[in-house]
């Protein structure tokens, strides 16, 4: 056991040294759904058994001895709850050795071992998540039950080990699994049959397994969006547009006053007419039909008042951004946004007969793309 812990410590030091040279993507990740980040594993297993019954017998300790070794397989299913923490249910079975003598044929048994194991991906925990990392170093520990099928005995069993995975693709990795198992002294089922008065001890075995991991469902983790930065950026864009609209509204008022003070016979300049017909925008949040900020309606109200005083018709046009959502969805969304603004115009006193609506669906007229989440109101002939 001491040698196993020394190997584990050396491997950890080696991992830290190698990780310093590997490009890593150190960022927080978003939690995935329950059905994401599952995996299944299948391995060929080599096992070396050490029994309670051999205590004081002086048998050779080499794990390669024929009277110790067994060949079998293991299968597992598990899930990563974060890039660094996971669980797996592991079953391994086939040929084993009771090690009650140095005769391999006498020692033969059939057994199985079922455990629940906690996995700690130190590569991700210490070095940051990187979906393209070639080598992942994953210590684990677990508990379960083992059965000696040849002697019909059961024992609780604990385990610890190191799972190394080597990336082949997003879905496939090669496994190298080194484990240590420890259980009660009745697993061999031979203490009383052989009439030995043994001190309290434990049966144990080491495993070396090679196989494949198959990742199921969504096998990666997405970076957590910087919500504060997104909000700040969106708000700054909206504020810039509002400043432009405020300036346009002020100029509109100036021109209206200029027109009011002109003799009636003076023809309205063409530039004034074009300015009066400039659309006023009302903005919406992503996939929403509620107006983002009611302050946008101040500009709409000024235009509505002008239209009422001059008996003008108004056109409300709804838009969605083409970067998100399907075309049919964006068409419906733009229709709802136009309807929402038209309802506000009616509340401001504009007759429904003076309001027409149209919807443009998803567009990329303005940049950045978020500016297209809007409805416009303009005076039409």
N, C-alpha and C positions, 0 to 999 in steps of 0.2 A: 504493500500500500504506500509506503514511504517513497519507493521508486516512482510509483504512478504520480504522486503529488509533485515530485521533483520534475518529472517530464512535463506536467501541466504548467508549472511555473516557468520553465525554460521556453515552452511554446508561447506563453503569454508575452515574455520579453521579446522573442523573435517576431511575434505579430506586431508589437508596438514599433519595433525598428523598421519593419517592412512598410507599415502603414504611413510612416513619415514621408516615404517617397511616392506614395500612390495618390493621384489626384482624387480628392473627395469632395462631395457636395454637402457641405455642412449647413443644413437648414431644417426648420421644423416641417413636419409632414402632417397632412390631413388624415384623420381617422377614416378608414375605409369601412364599407358595409360588412355585415356578418359573413356574407358569402364570398368575400374577397380574401386573397392571400392564403388559401388552403394549399396543401401539398400532399402528395403520396410518395412513399419510398419503398423500394425493393432492394434487398442486399443478399449477397452470399456471405456466410458467416464462418469464421474459423474461431473455435473456442478451446481454451485450455482450462481444465477443471482442477481444483485443489480442495480436497475434502477434509472434513473433521477426522475421519477414520484413519488418515495417514499420519496423524500427529505422532511424533516420536519414532516413526518408522524409517526416516532418513531417505525417503525417495528423492530421486533427482528432481530438481525444481524447474528444469527447462520446459517452457511451454510447447516445445516441438516434440516432446516425447510421445510415442504412440499410445502409451497407456493413459495419457492426459487429453489428447486432442479429440475434438469432435467437429464435424462439418454439418452445416445446416443453412437455414435461410432466415431472413427477418422481413417483415412488412410493417409499415407504419402509415398512419394518417394524422395530419396535424394542421395547425393554423398559426400564423403570425398575427398577433394582436397589435403589435407595433413593429417597426423594423428591428428592434432589439429583443423583444420578449414574445415567446410562443409556447405552445403545448403540443405534444404529440402522444398518441396511443400506439404503443409498439408491441408487436408479437413476434417472438422468434422460437424456433423449434428444430427438431430432427434428432441427430445422434449426439449423445453425451457420454461422459465417463464418470463412474462412481469413485474411482481411484481408491479402491480397497486393497489393491495389489499392483504389481508391475506387469500384470498380464492384461493386455489390451482387450482380449476376448472376454475375460471374466468381468472386466470393468464396464462393458457396454450397457448403456441404458438408452431409453427414449424419454424425452422431456419436452416441456414447453414453458415459456416464460412470458407473462403478460404484464405490462407496466404502463403507467401514466408518467410522462417525463416533462419537466419544465426546461425550456431552451433559452439560453442567453447568447445572443449574437454579439460577441464582444467587438467584432469588426465594426458594426454599426454603432454600438453604444459608445465606444472609445474614439472612433475615427470619423464618425459622421456617416449618414446614409449615402450610399452610392450604388445605384441600380446596376452599374456596369462593373462593379468590383469582381475580380476573378476569384479570389479566395475569401471565404467567410469562415471565421474561427468561432465555433459554437460549443462552449461547455454546456453540459446538461446534468441533471440529477432527477431521480424518480423513485417511485415505490410501486409495488405490485405483488403478484403471487406467482410462484413457480410450482410446477408439478413434475414429479418423477413418475412417469407413466409405468415404468417397469416394476416399481415397488409400491405404486399407488399412495405416494406421500405428497403432502402439500406444505409449503412454507412461505411466509412473507419474505419478500426480497426487496432490497434497496440497491440503487445503482448510481454511478457517476461516470462521466466520460467526456469525450471530446468528439464532436461531429465537425468534420471539415467538408465544406462543399466547394466545388470548383466549377465555375460558370461555363456552360457550353453555349447556351442561348437564354433568352428571356424565360423560356419554359422548362429548360432541362439543365441539370447540374449533376456532376459526378460526386458520389459520397465516399469518404473515408472515415469510418466510425470506429473509435477505440473506446472500449467500455470496461468497467469493473463492476461486478455484481456480488452482493453479500447476502446470505440468508441464514436461517436457523440451522442447527446441527442435525435436524431430522430429515433434511432433504434427501440424503443418501439412503435412508431407511435401513441402515445396516448396523447400527450401534449394538442393538441387543442380539441381532442374529449372529454376530461374531463374538458376542460375549465379552466385549471390551468395556472397561470402566474408564471412560475418557473424561478428561477435564472439559469444562465448558469451552466450546470453540464454535467456529462457524464454517459452513461450506461456502465456497466462493469460486468464481470463474472470471476469466478475462476473455474479451471478445475483440476480434478485428474483422471489420465488415467492409465490403466494397460493393457499390451499387449505384443506383440512379435516384434522383429526386425529380418529380414532375410537378411543376407549379400549376395550380388550377385557378380559373377565374382571373380577376385582376391581380397580377403578380408584382406590381410596383406600387410606389407611394408617391402621391403628388405633393408638391411644395405648397405650404399654407400661403394663401394670398395675403399680401400686406394690405389689410383692410383700411388701416388709417391712411396709408399713402394713396390708395384708390379714392377714398372719400375726399381727401385733400385735393387731389388732382381734379376730380369731377366737380367739386365745389368751386375751384378756381376757374374752371372752364365756364361754368354757369355764371359766375360773377362777372367774368369778362363779357359774356354775351349780354348780360343784364345792363352792364355799363354802356355797351354799344346801343342797346335798345333805349336806355334812358336818354342818351344823347340824341338819338333819332326822334324820340318823343318830344324833347325840348325844341328841337328844330321844327318839328311838326307844329307845335304851338306857336312858334315865332311866325311861321308862314301863314298859319290861320289868322293870326292877328294882322299880318301884313295884308292879307286878302280882305279882311273885314274893314280896313281903313282905306282901301282902294275904291275909287269911283266905280259904280256898277258897270259902266260901259267899258272899263278897262279889261282887256282879255287876260285870262289867267295864263301866266307863263307855262310853257310845256314842262319845264323842270319841276314846277310846283305840283302839276298834275301827277307826274311820275312819283314824286315823293309821297303824295297823299295815298297813292295806291300801293306803296311798299308794304309787304306782309309783316304782321306782328306775330312773333313766335311764342308758343307756350310749351314748356318742356316737361318730359315725363321720365321717370326712372325706368330701368331695364324691365321689360315685360309687364309694365303697369299701365293702367288707364286712369289712375288718379293723378291730378296735376301735382308735380313735384313741389312747387312752392306757390302759394296763392298770390304772392307779390307779382307773379307774372300777369295776373288778371288786371293789374292797374293799367298796363298798356292797352290791353284789350278793351277795357272800359272807356278809355279815351277815344279809341277808334269807334266803338259802338255809339258813343255820344255824338260824334261827328256824323256818322251814318244816319242816325235818327234825325238830326237837325237838317241834313241835306237830302233826306229821302233816298239814301243810297242802298244798294244791295251788297250783301257780304258773302264771301266765299270762305268756307272753312275746309282746310285740306289736312288730312291726317297722314302721318308717316311712321315707319318703324325702321330700325337700322338693319341692313342686309347681312350683317356679320353674325347675327344670332337668330335662331328660330328658322323654321321652314317657310317657304313662300306662302302657302295657304294660311299658316298661323299669323304671319306678319300682315297679310291683307286684312284679316279679321281684326287684328290689334290696331291697325291704322284707322279702320272704320270706327272702332269704339272710341279712339282718341278724338276723332273729328266730332262724333256725337257728344262727347263729354264737353267740348268747348262750345259747341252749338247750344247746348242746354244752358251754359253760363250766359251766353248772349241773350237768350230769351229772358233770363232772370234780370238782365240789365235793361230790358225794355224793348229790345229789337223784335219786331214781328217775325214769326216763323216763316211767313211768306217771303221775307226779305233775306232769308238765310238759305244758301245752298251748300251741300256737303259733297266732298269727294275723298277717296282714299287711294294713296299711292303704293301701299304695301311697303316692303323692305327696300330701302334706297341707300346709296352712299354719296349723296349730293354734297354733304358737308364733311369737313375733316376737323377734329377727329370724329370717328364714326358715331360716338355717343351723341353728337349734336343732332343726329337725324331722328332721335326719339322725341318727336315734337308734333304739334299741330300749328298751322298758320291761319291767321285771319287777315283778309284783305278786302278792300272796296273794289267792286267790279261794276261795270256799266250795266 
